[in-house]
Amino acid sequence: METPYGPFEPSVELDESQAKTLLRSLEAFEAVRTSGDGSFTVDLSEDQPLIVRNMLTGSRLELPIFEAAELDAQRLYGYPPTNHVPARVNGQPRNGLRTAEDGSGSAVDALTSIMLLCFSIESHVDRLMDRWP
């Protein structure tokens, strides 16, 4: 499957509808990433795309998009959902991040939400700094 981040082949066989669902999530993620301020960049880690942002705190937020896509492919195929969101800070997993407990949550959509939260938080910080004497 060709994605905005290059070819991705899930470990499971998806039908056309499932593949389109996954591709739409990846395209929406990329649309959000590129509509932002350019602070989320694409790095490669072990030949896999890693979406990164250096935070105001000096931490490095890492969103492994193909890892999330693989979790979603497995969920769409019928594997029991893990409800895991593969996000890392400074290379360390953030295991407390979870998708919906009912099994309907998408890991790619959760990464998109994290990105949107980062944009929103930074926007609020910028407005506060503008008001600082």
HELIX and SHEET records of a PDB file:
HELIX    1   1 GLU A   16  SER A   35  1                                  20    
HELIX    2   2 ILE A   65  TYR A   77  1                                  13    
HELIX    3   3 ALA A  107  ARG A  131  1                                  25    
SHEET    1   A 2 GLU A   2  THR A   3  0                                        
SHEET    2   A 2 GLY A   6  PRO A   7 -1                                        
SHEET    1   B 5 THR A  41  SER A  45  0                                        
SHEET    2   B 5 GLN A  48  ASN A  54 -1                                        
SHEET    3   B 5 ARG A  60  LEU A  63 -1                                        
SHEET    4   B 5 ARG A  88  VAL A  89 -1                                        
SHEET    5   B 5 GLN A  92  PRO A  93 -1                                        
END                                                                             
